[in-house]
Amino acid sequence: MERNRTETQFPAVGDGSGFAHTDSFYKEELQLALRNRGMPLEGLRYPITPAGMHYLLIHYDIPEVNPGAWRLKIAGRVSRPLALALDEIRKRPARTLAVTLECAGNGRALFAPRRISQPWFLEAVGTAEWTGTPLCALLEEAGLGREVAEIVFTGLDQGIEGSEVQYYQRSLSLSEAMREEVLLAYAMNGEPLPPQHGFPLRLLVPGWYGMTSVKWLDRIEAVAEPFQGFQMLRTYRYARSADDLGEPVTLIRVRALMIPPGIPDFLTRARVLEAGPVTLAGRAWAGRLGVSRVEVSVNAGVTWSDAELAEPVSAHAWRGWSFRWNASPGRHTLCARATDSEGGVQPREEQWNFGGYGNNMVQQVDVIVE
């Protein structure tokens, strides 16, 4: 699919370096933050995140879609190209999965220096019940050619990146696309997809960071060679510099987050709570893996104790944890860290990369006990 080039010149972002080196935020970052909503961390108390609290990232604009005229096209190296209306897709066998989605840039604002982009702290996560039809069945219906290597997904949202006018596009290997849990989703928490979450249809890829679950699907194409689009080669890479290709960002890394205890100071969000028994709680997840352990520290990581684990919400979603703490007066730094089912543990320090991706360093919550 051809893309038009543009010579539009944009003003330098920030100081022109593309990085922020202090705790100050540029107006471009503020603009992005106002468009892209995070889940308030008190939302961790809900096993299923209400749709209005679920994190949201919109790369370009929310496209205007006429549902009566819209068709999902499945083409490329297939023997039976398809063009399906939403009603036709909804008549296919349906599955509902509770899935934890997390933005690959969650934690970017905690990097030093950080790339000037969506300035997430820790709130770019949520768990919804998604309803749709398995992608694999439609690919089989279209008749994949034996030479197919990848499946390319194109959304209707259009913008400019890399000095190029383009649609948002991502690809999956054929083996990943054919996994039974990969859905073409048309409902969220029992309701039709809201416009901002991909109406009328989005891809849902459990276990992967959220950039993979392409919204506002327009076209699915089977190709014989690895897809070389901007969103695959120029971004979402664990690169060390602008010139470094780096490894691609794929599966979600293990993470535990804590529901902020007590009550907040309005401006600083510093937490204040009363002395005595306190239940600390939160959620933990590990992408395609399970969570085998959550530990809590009440002294900035000097010592750790095991938290109690609840059952996972689903095989593709987070699980709750809780810990009883006898809070004594003073200032304390609370931490939580998770271990996945293969023994991977959240790091105490950031694992810096150029794009600010996959920052699953241990959360710290400063509290004042009175």
C-alpha positions in Angstrom: 0.0 0.0 0.0 1.6 3.3 -1.1 2.1 6.2 1.3 2.5 9.8 0.2 5.5 11.7 1.4 5.3 15.1 3.0 7.8 17.9 3.3 5.9 19.6 6.1 8.4 21.2 8.6 7.5 21.0 12.2 8.9 23.1 15.0 11.6 21.5 17.2 10.1 19.6 20.1 11.4 20.8 23.5 15.1 21.9 23.2 15.4 20.1 19.9 17.3 17.1 21.3 14.2 14.9 21.5 15.0 14.2 25.2 14.0 15.7 28.5 16.7 15.7 31.1 14.8 17.1 34.1 11.5 16.7 35.9 10.0 19.4 33.8 7.6 18.5 31.0 7.3 20.1 27.6 4.0 21.4 26.3 4.1 18.7 23.6 4.1 16.1 26.3 1.3 17.8 28.2 -0.8 17.8 25.0 -0.2 14.1 24.6 -1.0 13.4 28.2 -4.3 15.2 28.0 -5.3 13.1 24.9 -4.3 9.8 26.3 -5.9 8.8 29.6 -4.2 6.6 32.2 -6.0 4.4 34.7 -5.9 6.0 38.2 -4.0 3.5 40.3 -7.0 3.2 42.7 -8.6 1.5 39.8 -6.5 -1.5 40.6 -9.2 -2.4 43.2 -11.4 -3.6 40.3 -10.8 -7.1 38.9 -12.3 -5.8 35.6 -11.5 -2.2 34.9 -14.5 -0.1 34.1 -14.3 1.1 30.4 -14.2 4.7 31.5 -11.1 4.0 33.7 -9.2 1.8 31.3 -6.0 3.4 29.9 -6.1 4.8 26.5 -3.5 5.6 23.8 -4.5 7.2 20.5 -1.5 7.5 18.1 -3.2 9.9 15.6 -6.9 10.8 15.6 -10.0 8.8 16.4 -11.3 8.1 12.9 -14.9 8.7 11.9 -16.4 5.4 10.8 -19.7 4.8 9.1 -20.6 1.3 10.5 -23.1 0.6 7.6 -20.4 1.2 5.0 -17.4 -0.3 6.9 -16.0 -3.6 5.7 -13.1 -5.6 7.1 -10.9 -6.6 4.1 -8.8 -9.8 4.3 -6.5 -10.0 1.3 -3.0 -10.6 0.2 -1.7 -14.2 -0.2 -5.1 -15.8 0.2 -7.2 -17.8 -2.2 -10.6 -16.3 -1.1 -10.4 -12.6 -0.2 -13.1 -11.5 2.2 -14.9 -8.2 2.8 -17.0 -8.6 5.9 -19.6 -6.3 7.5 -19.7 -6.0 11.2 -22.9 -8.0 11.4 -21.3 -10.8 9.5 -18.4 -10.9 11.9 -20.7 -10.8 14.9 -22.4 -14.0 13.6 -19.2 -15.9 13.7 -18.4 -18.0 16.9 -17.7 -15.6 19.8 -15.3 -15.7 22.7 -15.1 -13.4 25.7 -11.6 -13.1 27.4 -10.5 -11.0 30.4 -7.2 -9.6 29.2 -4.7 -7.2 30.9 -3.4 -4.7 28.4 -0.4 -2.5 29.1 1.2 0.2 27.0 4.8 -0.5 26.0 5.7 3.0 27.2 4.3 2.6 30.7 7.0 4.0 33.0 8.7 6.1 30.4 8.4 9.3 32.5 10.6 7.6 35.1 13.5 7.2 32.7 16.4 9.7 33.0 16.8 11.1 30.4 13.5 10.3 28.8 12.3 10.4 25.2 9.8 13.2 24.5 6.7 11.2 23.9 3.6 10.1 25.8 4.8 10.7 29.4 3.4 7.7 31.2 4.2 7.2 34.9 2.6 3.8 35.9 -1.0 4.2 34.9 -1.0 2.8 31.3 -2.7 -0.5 32.2 -6.2 -2.0 32.5 -8.1 -5.2 32.3 -11.3 -5.5 30.3 -13.5 -8.3 29.1 -13.2 -8.3 25.4 -15.7 -10.1 23.1 -14.9 -11.1 19.5 -14.3 -13.9 17.1 -11.0 -15.8 16.8 -8.8 -14.4 14.0 -7.5 -17.8 13.1 -10.9 -19.0 11.8 -11.2 -16.1 9.4 -7.7 -16.5 8.2 -8.5 -20.2 7.5 -11.7 -19.2 5.8 -9.7 -16.8 3.5 -7.4 -19.7 2.5 -3.8 -18.8 3.4 -1.1 -19.4 0.8 1.7 -21.8 1.8 4.2 -19.0 1.4 2.6 -16.7 4.0 5.1 -15.6 6.7 3.3 -12.7 8.4 -0.1 -11.1 8.8 -0.3 -7.3 8.5 -3.0 -5.3 10.3 -3.9 -1.8 9.1 -6.0 0.6 11.1 -8.1 3.6 9.9 -6.2 6.1 12.0 -3.8 8.2 9.9 -1.0 10.6 10.8 2.6 11.7 10.2 5.6 10.0 11.6 9.1 9.8 10.2 8.1 12.6 7.8 5.6 10.3 6.1 1.8 10.2 5.9 0.8 6.8 7.0 -1.8 4.6 8.6 -1.0 2.7 11.9 0.2 -0.7 10.9 1.6 -3.7 12.8 2.3 -7.3 11.8 2.5 -10.6 13.6 4.2 -13.8 12.5 1.8 -16.4 11.1 2.3 -18.6 14.2 1.4 -15.7 16.5 -1.6 -14.7 14.5 -3.0 -18.2 14.5 -3.0 -18.5 18.3 -6.5 -19.3 19.5 -6.7 -16.4 22.0 -6.1 -13.7 19.3 -9.4 -12.0 18.7 -11.1 -9.6 16.4 -12.9 -7.8 19.2 -16.1 -5.8 18.8 -17.2 -5.4 22.4 -15.6 -4.2 25.7 -17.1 -5.2 29.0 -20.3 -6.3 27.4 -20.9 -3.1 25.3 -20.0 -2.2 21.7 -16.4 -0.8 21.4 -16.3 2.9 22.3 -14.9 5.0 19.5 -11.7 5.7 21.4 -11.1 1.9 21.9 -11.4 1.0 18.3 -15.0 0.9 17.1 -16.1 -1.0 15.1 -13.4 -3.6 15.3 -10.0 -4.0 16.9 -7.3 -6.7 17.1 -6.7 -8.1 20.6 -3.4 -10.0 21.2 -3.2 -11.2 24.8 0.2 -11.2 26.4 1.7 -8.6 24.1 2.2 -4.9 24.9 -0.8 -2.8 23.7 0.8 -1.4 20.5 0.1 -4.9 18.9 -3.7 -4.7 19.4 -4.4 -2.5 16.4 -7.6 -0.5 16.7 -10.1 0.6 14.0 -9.2 -2.3 11.8 -9.6 -1.7 8.1 -7.5 -4.4 6.4 -5.7 -7.7 7.2 -3.2 -8.8 4.7 -1.2 -12.0 4.4 2.3 -11.4 3.1 5.2 -13.6 2.2 8.0 -11.4 3.6 8.5 -9.7 7.0 6.6 -6.4 7.1 8.9 -3.4 7.0 6.5 -0.7 8.2 7.3 2.3 10.4 5.6 0.9 13.5 7.7 -2.3 13.2 11.2 -1.0 12.3 11.3 2.6 13.4 9.6 2.4 16.8 8.8 -0.1 19.5 12.4 -1.3 19.6 14.7 -1.8 22.6 17.2 0.5 21.0 20.2 2.2 22.8 20.3 5.2 20.4 18.5 6.7 17.4 20.7 4.7 15.0 20.4 1.4 16.9 17.9 -1.0 15.5 17.6 -2.9 18.8 15.3 -5.9 19.5 11.6 -5.5 18.9 9.2 -4.9 21.8 7.0 -7.9 22.1 5.6 -9.6 25.3 4.6 -7.8 28.5 7.2 -7.9 31.3 6.4 -9.0 34.8 5.1 -6.2 37.1 3.3 -5.6 40.4 1.6 -2.3 41.2 0.1 -1.1 44.6 -3.1 0.6 45.2 -2.0 3.9 46.8 -2.8 3.5 50.5 -4.4 6.1 52.7 -5.4 9.5 51.3 -3.6 11.9 49.0 -2.4 15.4 49.3 -4.3 17.2 46.5 -1.4 18.7 44.7 1.6 16.4 45.3 -0.4 13.1 45.7 1.8 12.2 48.7 0.0 9.5 50.8 -1.0 10.0 54.4 -2.4 7.2 56.6 -3.1 6.4 60.2 -0.8 4.2 62.3 -2.0 0.7 63.0 -2.9 -2.4 60.9 -3.1 -1.6 57.2 -3.9 -3.9 54.3 -1.7 -3.1 51.3 -3.0 -4.5 48.0 -2.6 -4.4 44.3 -2.4 -6.4 41.1 0.4 -8.2 39.3 0.8 -9.6 35.8 3.4 -11.1 33.5 2.1 -11.0 29.9 1.8 -14.6 28.6 3.3 -16.0 31.8 1.7 -16.4 35.2 2.7 -14.6 38.4 4.1 -17.0 41.0 5.1 -14.6 43.8 4.6 -11.0 45.0 6.8 -9.5 47.7 6.3 -6.3 49.6 8.9 -4.1 51.4 8.0 -1.4 53.9 11.6 -0.1 54.2 12.6 0.9 50.6 13.6 -2.6 49.6 16.0 -3.4 52.5 13.9 -6.4 53.5 11.0 -8.2 51.7 8.0 -10.3 52.8 5.7 -12.5 50.8 2.2 -11.1 50.0 -0.9 -13.3 49.7 -1.9 -14.0 46.1 -5.5 -14.2 44.9 -6.6 -16.4 41.9 -5.9 -14.8 38.5 -8.8 -13.1 36.9 -8.1 -15.2 33.8 -5.2 -17.0 32.1 -4.6 -13.7 30.3 -5.1 -11.2 33.1 -3.7 -9.9 36.3 -4.1 -11.4 39.8 -4.6 -9.6 43.1 -2.3 -9.6 46.0 -2.5 -8.3 49.6 -0.2 -7.8 52.6 -1.0 -6.9 56.2 1.3 -4.1 57.6 1.4 -2.8 61.2 2.2 0.8 60.2 4.2 2.8 62.7 4.4 6.7 62.7 6.9 8.3 60.4 7.9 8.3 56.8 8.1 5.0 54.9 8.8 3.9 51.4 6.7 0.9 50.3 7.6 -1.3 47.4 6.1 -4.3 45.6 7.8 -6.7 43.2 6.5 -9.7 41.3 8.1 -12.9 40.0 6.8 -14.7 36.9 6.2 -18.4 36.4 9.7 -18.8 34.8 11.5 -17.1 37.7 11.8 -13.6 36.2 11.8 -10.9 38.9 11.1 -7.2 38.5 14.3 -5.2 38.6 15.0 -2.5 41.2 16.7 -0.3 38.6 15.5 1.0 35.3 16.6 -0.8 32.1 17.1 2.3 30.0 16.4 2.3 26.3 16.1 5.1 23.7 12.3 4.8 23.2 11.4 4.4 26.9 9.8 1.0 26.5 9.2 -1.9 28.9 10.2 0.0 32.1 9.0 -2.5 34.7 11.3 -1.3 37.6 9.9 -1.8 41.1 7.3 0.8 42.1 8.0 2.9 45.2 5.2 4.6 47.2 6.2 7.2 49.8 3.8 7.4 52.7 3.5 9.5 55.9 2.0 7.6 58.9 0.5 9.8 61.6 
